[in-house]
Amino acid sequence: MFIERIKYILAVVIYGTIGLFLRYVSLPSEIVALCRGVIGSGFILLYLRAKNQRISLPAIRQNLFWLSASGICLGLNWIFLFAAYMHTTVAIASLCNYMAPVIVILIAPFVLHEPLDMRKIPCVVAALIGIVLVSGAWGGSVGNLAGVFMGFASAVCFVGIVICNRKIHDIPALDKAAFQLAMSALTILPYVLLKNHGVSLEVDLRSILIILMLGVVHTGIAYCFYFSGMGSLPVQTIAILGYLEPVVSVLCSAVFLQEALGIAGWTGAVLVLGAAVVSESMKTEEKKTEPKSCSFAPARGQTDGQEARTL
């Protein structure tokens, strides 16, 4: 699962830079989210066409329910998170959204029938404390309760994404990502039309270029890595590594936007990164006891030709 880990980490790091680029986009965030889904899905389809590869319709039909459900959860996750940003602080909204990994770990033994690795509980707690410190929410007010509710709703949708992806099998990563992104765009479209009805929008060249980059790199490529890795990694690993995203986001703000992070913020970042390193070190030790041949076995849910079709 080493390759899957690398893909997942790359995706999370790429996601963490989205906020940096969004600062320079003049369009509403929900329109950016819609464009991400459309451009990301279209980019993957064009890539497959350039490689003379076709979408596996039998695989999509076989996984249609879970593919559709995960795509809807993805779209709702974006909608609720953006709504949370409108009703409370970014710190509180992000903190509520990143309760998702904790929820995933708690329900995994019951919903996914995956054993709970008790050794990783301290890592999860450390990561959660780190996120609180990084967000700065510990020193501020909660704000509107509606925003808190929306933030937790986005977390629940993220949990749905993880669960649905564990149910999807025998489909190439690119096919899965293309379908899920297209479904997320369809989910967001009614919200965009309703919220922006009669609103005058100003579009500039810089915003267009950034949206294209967000659609291709931060969505098309990143989601291929993301869904490919998520399908086979343990939920504890997904949870802990997922906390790297807000840390990267805050670090980008501190380095490139000169936004003060403070001692608490840097302490939180170290806690999250340390929790991820310790957690993955545990996994490495487990792998050393397994036969070497196991490390070359294809991950469950991965077709024989999937690696050849991964960006």
C-alpha positions as CSV (number, residue, x, y, z in Angstrom):
1,M,0.0,0.0,0.0
2,F,3.0,2.3,-0.2
3,I,2.0,3.7,-3.6
4,E,-1.6,4.3,-2.3
5,R,-0.2,6.2,0.7
6,I,1.9,8.4,-1.5
7,K,-1.0,9.2,-3.7
8,Y,-3.3,10.0,-0.8
9,I,-0.6,12.3,0.8
10,L,0.0,14.1,-2.5
11,A,-3.8,14.6,-2.9
12,V,-4.1,16.0,0.6
13,V,-1.2,18.3,0.2
14,I,-2.6,19.6,-3.1
15,Y,-6.0,20.2,-1.4
16,G,-4.3,22.2,1.3
17,T,-3.1,24.8,-1.2
18,I,-6.7,25.5,-2.6
19,G,-7.4,28.3,-0.1
20,L,-4.2,30.1,-1.1
21,F,-5.4,30.4,-4.7
22,L,-9.0,31.1,-3.8
23,R,-7.9,34.4,-2.4
24,Y,-7.3,35.6,-5.9
25,V,-10.6,34.4,-7.5
26,S,-13.4,37.0,-7.8
27,L,-16.3,34.5,-8.3
28,P,-18.4,33.0,-5.4
29,S,-17.0,29.8,-3.9
30,E,-19.9,27.6,-4.9
31,I,-19.4,28.5,-8.6
32,V,-15.7,27.6,-8.2
33,A,-16.8,24.3,-6.7
34,L,-19.1,23.6,-9.6
35,C,-16.3,24.5,-12.1
36,R,-14.0,22.1,-10.2
37,G,-16.4,19.2,-10.7
38,V,-17.0,19.9,-14.3
39,I,-13.4,20.7,-15.3
40,G,-12.0,17.9,-13.2
41,S,-14.3,15.3,-14.7
42,G,-13.8,16.6,-18.2
43,F,-10.0,16.6,-17.8
44,I,-10.0,12.9,-16.8
45,L,-12.3,12.0,-19.8
46,L,-10.0,13.9,-22.2
47,Y,-6.9,12.2,-20.7
48,L,-8.5,8.7,-21.2
49,R,-9.4,9.6,-24.7
50,A,-5.9,10.8,-25.4
51,K,-4.6,7.4,-24.2
52,N,-7.2,5.6,-26.4
53,Q,-8.9,4.2,-23.3
54,R,-12.6,4.0,-22.6
55,I,-14.7,4.3,-19.5
56,S,-15.5,0.8,-18.2
57,L,-19.3,0.9,-18.4
58,P,-19.7,-2.6,-16.9
59,A,-17.6,-1.5,-13.8
60,I,-19.7,1.6,-13.5
61,R,-23.0,-0.3,-13.7
62,Q,-21.7,-2.7,-11.1
63,N,-20.8,0.1,-8.7
64,L,-23.5,2.6,-9.8
65,F,-25.2,3.0,-6.5
66,W,-22.1,3.6,-4.4
67,L,-20.5,5.7,-7.1
68,S,-23.5,8.0,-7.2
69,A,-23.8,8.1,-3.4
70,S,-20.2,9.1,-3.0
71,G,-20.5,11.8,-5.7
72,I,-23.5,13.2,-4.0
73,C,-21.8,13.2,-0.7
74,L,-18.8,15.0,-2.3
75,G,-21.1,17.7,-3.7
76,L,-23.0,18.1,-0.4
77,N,-19.7,18.3,1.5
78,W,-18.6,21.3,-0.6
79,I,-22.0,23.0,-0.3
80,F,-22.2,22.6,3.5
81,L,-18.6,23.7,4.1
82,F,-19.1,26.8,2.0
83,A,-22.3,27.6,3.8
84,A,-20.5,27.1,7.1
85,Y,-17.9,29.7,6.0
86,M,-20.7,32.2,5.5
87,H,-22.3,31.7,9.0
88,T,-19.3,31.3,11.2
89,T,-15.5,31.8,11.2
90,V,-13.3,29.9,8.8
91,A,-11.5,28.4,11.8
92,I,-14.7,27.1,13.4
93,A,-16.0,25.8,10.1
94,S,-12.8,24.0,9.3
95,L,-12.6,22.5,12.8
96,C,-16.1,21.1,12.5
97,N,-15.4,19.8,9.1
98,Y,-12.3,18.0,10.3
99,M,-14.2,16.1,13.0
100,A,-14.9,13.7,10.1
101,P,-11.8,11.6,10.6
102,V,-12.7,11.1,14.3
103,I,-16.2,10.0,13.3
104,V,-14.8,7.6,10.7
105,I,-12.5,5.9,13.2
106,L,-15.3,5.5,15.8
107,I,-17.8,4.0,13.4
108,A,-15.4,1.9,11.3
109,P,-15.7,-1.3,13.6
110,F,-19.5,-1.2,13.2
111,V,-20.1,0.0,9.7
112,L,-17.0,-1.2,7.8
113,H,-16.1,-4.1,10.2
114,E,-12.5,-2.9,10.4
115,P,-10.8,-3.5,13.8
116,L,-9.9,-0.5,15.8
117,D,-6.2,-0.1,16.2
118,M,-6.0,1.1,19.8
119,R,-2.3,2.1,19.4
120,K,-3.5,4.8,16.9
121,I,-6.0,6.4,19.3
122,P,-3.3,8.7,20.9
123,C,-2.3,9.7,17.3
124,V,-5.9,10.7,16.5
125,V,-6.2,12.6,19.8
126,A,-2.9,14.4,19.2
127,A,-4.0,15.3,15.6
128,L,-7.4,16.6,16.9
129,I,-5.7,18.8,19.5
130,G,-3.3,20.0,16.8
131,I,-6.2,21.0,14.5
132,V,-7.8,23.0,17.4
133,L,-4.5,24.8,17.9
134,V,-3.9,25.4,14.2
135,S,-7.4,26.7,13.6
136,G,-7.2,29.2,16.4
137,A,-10.8,28.2,17.4
138,W,-9.7,27.6,21.0
139,G,-9.3,31.3,21.5
140,G,-12.3,32.7,19.7
141,S,-16.1,32.5,19.8
142,V,-18.2,29.8,18.1
143,G,-20.3,32.3,16.3
144,N,-23.6,31.4,14.6
145,L,-24.8,28.0,15.6
146,A,-26.1,27.5,12.1
147,G,-22.6,27.7,10.9
148,V,-21.5,25.1,13.4
149,F,-24.3,22.8,12.2
150,M,-23.3,23.3,8.6
151,G,-19.7,22.5,9.5
152,F,-20.7,19.2,11.2
153,A,-23.0,18.4,8.2
154,S,-20.0,18.7,5.9
155,A,-18.1,16.3,8.2
156,V,-20.9,13.8,8.0
157,C,-20.9,14.0,4.2
158,F,-17.1,13.4,4.2
159,V,-17.8,10.3,6.3
160,G,-20.2,9.2,3.7
161,I,-17.5,9.6,1.0
162,V,-15.2,7.3,2.9
163,I,-17.8,4.7,3.5
164,C,-19.0,4.7,-0.1
165,N,-15.5,4.4,-1.4
166,R,-14.9,1.3,0.7
167,K,-17.9,-0.3,-1.0
168,I,-16.6,0.3,-4.5
169,H,-14.6,-2.5,-6.1
170,D,-13.1,-3.6,-9.4
171,I,-13.1,-0.2,-11.2
172,P,-10.2,1.8,-12.5
173,A,-9.3,4.9,-10.4
174,L,-9.8,7.3,-13.3
175,D,-13.2,6.0,-14.1
176,K,-14.3,6.2,-10.5
177,A,-12.9,9.8,-10.1
178,A,-14.5,11.0,-13.3
179,F,-17.9,9.7,-12.4
180,Q,-17.8,11.0,-8.8
181,L,-16.7,14.4,-9.9
182,A,-19.5,14.6,-12.5
183,M,-22.0,13.5,-9.9
184,S,-20.7,16.1,-7.5
185,A,-21.2,18.8,-10.1
186,L,-24.8,17.7,-10.8
187,T,-25.4,17.9,-7.0
188,I,-24.0,21.4,-6.7
189,L,-25.7,22.8,-9.8
190,P,-29.2,23.4,-8.3
191,Y,-27.6,25.2,-5.3
192,V,-25.5,27.5,-7.6
193,L,-28.5,28.3,-9.8
194,L,-30.7,29.1,-6.7
195,K,-28.1,31.2,-4.8
196,N,-26.9,33.2,-7.8
197,H,-30.2,33.8,-9.6
198,G,-30.3,37.4,-10.8
199,V,-26.8,38.1,-9.4
200,S,-24.4,40.0,-11.6
201,L,-21.0,38.3,-11.7
202,E,-17.7,39.8,-12.7
203,V,-15.1,37.5,-14.3
204,D,-11.5,38.5,-14.9
205,L,-8.7,36.6,-16.7
206,R,-6.8,35.8,-13.5
207,S,-9.9,34.1,-12.0
208,I,-10.4,32.1,-15.1
209,L,-6.8,30.8,-15.2
210,I,-6.9,30.0,-11.5
211,I,-10.2,28.1,-11.9
212,L,-8.8,26.1,-14.8
213,M,-5.8,25.2,-12.6
214,L,-8.0,24.2,-9.7
215,G,-10.1,22.1,-12.0
216,V,-7.2,20.3,-13.7
217,V,-4.6,20.0,-10.9
218,H,-6.5,20.4,-7.6
219,T,-9.5,18.3,-8.8
220,G,-8.8,16.2,-11.9
221,I,-5.3,15.0,-10.9
222,A,-5.7,15.3,-7.1
223,Y,-9.0,13.3,-7.0
224,C,-7.5,10.5,-9.0
225,F,-4.8,10.2,-6.3
226,Y,-7.3,10.7,-3.6
227,F,-9.9,8.1,-4.6
228,S,-7.2,5.6,-5.7
229,G,-5.6,5.8,-2.3
230,M,-8.7,5.9,-0.2
231,G,-10.1,2.7,-1.6
232,S,-7.5,0.5,0.0
233,L,-6.0,2.3,2.9
234,P,-7.1,1.6,6.5
235,V,-9.6,4.1,7.9
236,Q,-7.2,5.1,10.7
237,T,-4.6,6.0,8.1
238,I,-7.1,8.0,6.1
239,A,-8.2,9.8,9.2
240,I,-4.8,10.8,10.4
241,L,-3.3,11.7,7.1
242,G,-6.4,13.7,6.3
243,Y,-5.4,16.2,9.0
244,L,-2.5,17.2,6.9
245,E,-4.7,19.2,4.6
246,P,-5.7,22.0,7.0
247,V,-2.1,22.2,8.3
248,V,-0.8,22.7,4.7
249,S,-3.5,25.3,4.2
250,V,-2.5,27.2,7.3
251,L,1.2,26.9,6.5
252,C,0.6,28.3,3.0
253,S,-1.2,31.3,4.5
254,A,1.7,31.9,7.0
255,V,4.4,31.5,4.4
256,F,2.9,33.1,1.3
257,L,0.3,35.5,2.7
258,Q,2.3,36.5,5.8
259,E,-0.6,35.6,8.1
260,A,0.6,35.1,11.6
261,L,0.5,31.5,12.9
262,G,1.7,32.1,16.4
263,I,3.3,29.7,18.9
264,A,0.0,27.8,19.4
265,G,-0.4,27.3,15.6
266,W,3.1,26.1,15.1
267,T,2.7,23.7,18.0
268,G,-0.5,22.4,16.5
269,A,1.1,21.8,13.1
270,V,3.9,19.9,14.8
271,L,1.4,17.8,16.7
272,V,-0.5,16.9,13.5
273,L,2.6,16.1,11.5
274,G,4.0,14.1,14.4
275,A,0.8,12.1,14.7
276,A,0.9,11.3,11.0
277,V,4.6,10.2,11.2
278,V,4.1,8.0,14.3
279,S,0.9,6.4,12.9
280,E,2.6,5.5,9.6
281,S,5.7,4.2,11.5
282,M,3.4,1.8,13.2
283,K,2.1,0.6,9.9
284,T,5.6,0.1,8.6
285,E,6.5,-2.0,11.6
286,E,3.5,-4.2,10.9
287,K,4.5,-4.6,7.2
288,K,7.9,-5.9,8.2
289,T,6.4,-9.0,9.6
290,E,4.5,-9.8,6.4
291,P,6.0,-11.8,3.5
292,K,7.6,-9.6,0.9
293,S,5.3,-11.0,-1.8
294,C,2.3,-9.4,-0.1
295,S,3.6,-5.9,-0.8
296,F,3.3,-6.5,-4.5
297,A,-0.3,-7.8,-4.4
298,P,-2.9,-5.6,-6.0
299,A,-5.1,-3.7,-3.6
300,R,-8.7,-4.8,-3.1
301,G,-11.0,-3.1,-5.5
302,Q,-8.1,-2.4,-8.0
303,T,-8.2,-3.9,-11.5
304,D,-5.2,-5.4,-13.1
305,G,-4.8,-2.4,-15.4
306,Q,-5.5,0.3,-12.8
307,E,-1.9,1.3,-12.2
308,A,-1.3,1.8,-15.9
309,R,-4.3,4.2,-15.9
310,T,-3.3,6.3,-13.0
311,L,-1.8,9.7,-13.6
